[in-house]
């Protein structure tokens, strides 16, 4: 029984790590984009010609 549990955990650990990394990365990128857009909103509008 212990062998099956440890095997299940070993198989599931990389999946959980990948999902956690993806969530953290998307959160960081979202925070980065929102702060960059508030700082450079005038520059972006002038570049687009609007």
Secondary structure, DSSP 8 states (H G I E B T S, - for coil): -HHHHHHHHHHHHHHHHHHHHHHHHHHHHHHHHHHHHHHSHHHHHHHHT-
